[in-house]
Amino acid sequence: MASRVGTGSGAIEAGRESEGGGTPVADRIRERIRRARGRFHANDNISAYLEEGELEQLRLEVAGKVEELLRALLIDTEGDHNTQDTARRVAKMYLMEVFAGRYVTQPKVTEFPNVRHLNELMIVGPVTVRSACSHHLCPIIGRIWVGVMPNEHSALIGLSKYARLVEWVMTRPQIQEEAITQLAELLQDKMQPDGLAIVMEADHYCMQWRGVKDMDSKMTNSVMRGSFLKNPDLRKEFLSLLTDRKD
């Protein structure tokens, strides 16, 4: 029988039993990934291992676990009207919003041939980044700029699609250095340009909200591929144009 935890809107079905003889859905998915010799690191996308209806089951299961966390923190989720529905909200936030890049498939991106044989520097950005540190699950909020040097064989993608792909990669718990490397690999695979450059600048709330509580620190890092690595003049052009855009 499923246990139920009281909330202001009725009840959260915590640890809901379904197919699998009462095995928690997270355990079923985890075992499925292991059997396939897959991986479920914090910044991995595991959508290929989810079956129909399991994301909703997982949301209910996570809500029950969040309720347990709140109880362990001695937060009244029955008498305090502000926290009666918090567990449900947090579960929805993690699975459907801030960590959605783990659970949903890659957005569809139409690629166009480079009919005009464009071979000049293109810069897209700033694209807003909303991510989370995998160490403390604190927000990472920042901006990304993408530089592309296409060749006649490169595929081109629509301007809005950069933002969609950035969001898909970034809405996972991770560290900034790995995040932009993942994004670079994705764009390189899709577009096959001569050169690719990505710069990310972000505030890390694991430094601002806790720890040293330094509100002024930002982290900036870059990934350079192909002609941006080999051609210092191209790299200089990109970074100088970026400086103008930041200002």
Order of alpha helices (4+ residues) and beta strands (2+ residues): beta-beta-alpha-alpha-alpha-alpha-beta-beta-beta-beta-alpha-beta-alpha-beta-alpha-beta-alpha-alpha
